[in-house]
């Protein structure tokens, strides 16, 4: 059975290097090495250019995304930045308006130095995207569902418009993972991930990956990976491979809990709004159901009171309070002051990222425990605030 | 090949498939069989793991033995060796001994009806005097911990051979760079690899090297049967540490000699125990059997009150157990490494409440001396004040 014919959960388990490993080790060895003996004309010479452990990871993520070429980077931002290096001075790129804060920072403060201009568009509205296209536009970078509001963008529509205008598309698939959504199958050119999140899944590795089917893009990304050198270390590559093996079982459980928690939040009197594409009330619930095989495990919600929202962070016990997501541990985030802190206030307000907003990355704890924890945190927060 | 070269080559050129200069970390528990009845040489990582093999082969080369075996700690390695002793056997062992070894002998080995006699092996006549019909093995630490007593390995091994005893040398303090007991005829060498071999205070590990294959395979049998193996990541880190062993030992020794000489001149110091000092009784024996004197020294202070003062106030020197790392550590043997030895026994062997042990690191020697100098001055000032007040 070739890797291509394997079902997803089988692909997760069977990472292979190119190397004919002599001992039959069921796991890829960690090649903690910088250089390789050249006496036998090896395929490896220097670990920045290629390392067998990293390569095993790159093959694995490529096969999971139904892609041909995979690249592993030292962080999600290194993956995105390296892919953005495909643009050149004078180019424009259309970016989802509620993109991850780090991506926002890179395109507004870093790539602007190279005269690359980001134009923000609400990618859920294809007409708005079309309006933003100029003769300088080279690419569209989008996330779906987006962070933190989980707006769903129609991948096929974006790809259609991009093809019409000869643009290439970059999609951040971090929130869904290849288990739930496979953008390359829908015609996206390059998929990127913060592998720190669901792919790693254990809050122990910072990493990014990029995957493509195009030989041309692969050549360019590979060149940047080697030239710029934001590579992933062998040990981190190995930890990701280890995390990937349980991607399906983790997400199955996390999604189940997320749906239950989203419904519970919707019924809670302190909650003003819940953003979760798995709820039938979500404006793009139908689209989400069509283009992905699940809804993920990130829920954003607004509390009625901003101070109570902030205070809640001081009272949760089970969820860690922090800025990451996708891990076995639930993580509660206050986007306005954490993930989107680097975004100017007016941009935040325009996007609705107010102090009322909380985001929870649902982990593997029992959902009843999570509910009870949030309930007591809301109550304590309200009490604390009413004293003030 | 000289040992400096062998050290650098530890674990090198093992991976023919990629040419990787370092041994890959085989973080795997099990290995695929090519077909029924065939094995790649690796089936299950308790039995053998490629990264561990690389370390085991490296240490065997360095100690000039046939078989190397890696354990999860120095004590696991020593325990595996003690399994060679059977009911009714008698063991002769150095009196001034690492507390952990003492504990396992008293609480475990003796329960299995193995007789143990602690002997001042510095005096080889005492070894001879204690050999009995059922004596099976002689276990030597040299220099000893913490008093740096030196045993003449040539003489001790000659006595052992005469009586057909197995000789085991704990070579932790010297490392194969400075002392190679197997070359002198010892049967087994054991290391707490957590010390100089690792050298960075980041790995717990133990190593045994056997001069002959047969005995080595016995130790390997215990390794597999009991399973106190060293993990692949630790094996990699030890291989990594080995590469700088020679450089580190040179610097440890250079600093240790400087500090020992300086301490000898201080009025707060009673005695300094460092075999590199010509005044040390083991100096000439060390010159004969080792290439250097290592980085361990002990000293006793005249006033017991100086002990807590130093432990509390030293700044560059860290108050911690363990030794052999790049950082200088100071230990209070009576309360730490030798806490399991009763006080009367401790005092008899010289591990008193005034004794401090120093594992000299590779910082600049002058900074280490200055740290002591400043603390000694502070102590004297505080003492003067204290005396003036109480008067």
Interface residues (C-beta under 8 A of the other chain):
Chain A: X19 X20 X21 X22 X23 X24 X25 X26 X27 X29 X30 X31 X32 X33 X34 X35 X36 X37 X38 X39 X40 X42 X43 X44 X52 X53 X235 X238
Chain B: X13 X15 X16 X17 X18 X19 X20 X21 X22 X24 X25 X26 X27 X28 X29 X30 X31 X32 X33 X34 X40 X41 X42 X50 X51 X232 X236
